Amino acid sequence: MLEQLKNLDVNRPALEELVFLSAQAKLLRAEFEAEAVDVPEWLDTRSRELKREIRTRQADQRDSGKLK
């Protein structure tokens, strides 16, 4: 899971995988903070990318649903 987050390719995973990875990233960030360890920059970057891709896919699904 850690390698999947570090090497994230948002174009490949299904929406459900993206949501799972986003949840894991949040959990990992919380653990870094709980242990008073600096949060790696890549983790915040990946979290933003995941959120953006999830929102984009949701919007695409809503738009395509309106067309049907």
N, C-alpha and C positions, 0 to 999 in steps of 0.2 A: 504494500500500500504506500509506503514512504517513497519508493522509487517511482511509483505511478504518479504520485503528486509532484515529485521533483521534475519528472520528464513528461509533464502533462501535454497531451495533444487533444485540445477541445473539439477538434473536428471529427474524431473517431468515436468516442464513447456515446452510448445511448443516453438520453436525458436522465434516466434512473441512475446510471453510473455517475453522471455529473453531480447529481444531488447527493449521492452517497459520498463522493469524494469531497464535496463541499462540507458535509457534516463531519467527516474525518478531519478535515483541515481546521475546522472550528475547535474540535476536541483537542487536537494536537497543539493549537495555539494556546488554549486554556491551560494545558498541562505545562507548557513552557513557562507561562506566567505564574502558575501555582508553584513551580519549582524555582522561581526567580532566575530563570535562564533567559538570556536574550533571544527574542524570537527571530529566526532567520529571515532575511529579506525575501528569499524565494518563497517562503510560506505565505506572506502577505500578498505577494505578486500573484501566486497561483490562486489564492482565495478570491482576489478581484477578478481574475480571468474566469474562474468558475461561475461566479455570480453573474458576470456579464453574459456569458454563454447561456446560462440557464434562462435568464430574462429574455434573451434573443430568441431562443427556441420556443419559449412559452408564447411570445408575441407571434412568431411564425405559425404556431399551431392554432392560435386564436384567429389569425387572419385567414388561414387556409380553411378553417371551419366555417367562417362566414361566407366563403365562396361556394361552399358545397350546398 
